[in-house]
Amino acid sequence: MDAELQALWTTATAHGVRIVEDPSPPDHARFIGLFEGHTITLFPNAAPPFGRWFTIAHLYGHMVQMSAPTARVRRSNELVFRLGETLDADDVQLIYDHEREAAELGRRLIAQAHPVSRDLDLRYSRFFHADFHYLVNVIETKESGPPVFDRYYKREPIPRDPILPDARPLLNLKTTTPSTERIVVV
């Protein structure tokens, strides 16, 4: 996984993402990283290489979304910050579509970075689905942290089909104005 992490890091950097590692403990119950503008900060003590690899890809996807935010992107970001509120089915679907698009954009970055085995593809997809279910739980219950995520990951089946890369060409973020929002991976 170290080679894949390095290849993805290099590819993301070539597409305008600045990546830094912060060895201090994260200041939230669980997050592997965060992004502000075009900078991803990873907390290597909070996650193994696979978690950081996933996070670089997924946050690149969110950066692309934030480069030209649609009504769905704005609404999803609004919902994510309304902790302790029960989501209705339409809101859950909206968040899923938003998160899934970020995962597909991230998967496109991965495809550019290095070859991907079916096993790694399915791990990426499984991690995405566990992360999505965990996110909905955090929004509704405010319950977070590594043991909570681990419960979701343990129960998440290996999907039959992987998340496919987004068909659009990769966006070089050097050509876009960075978002002023700070997005935390809970």
RAPEPE-V325095 format. One record per helix or strand. SS is the DSSP state (a for helix, b for strand). FROM is the first residue (numbers start at 1). LEN is the number of residues. Records with the same first field share a line. If there is no record, write none. Layout:
# RAPEPE-V325095
SS->FROM-LEN / FROM-LEN
This chain:
# RAPEPE-V325095
a->2-13 / 44-3 / 49-19 / 71-10 / 89-25 / 118-24 / 146-10 / 173-3
b->18-4 / 33-4 / 39-4 / 182-3
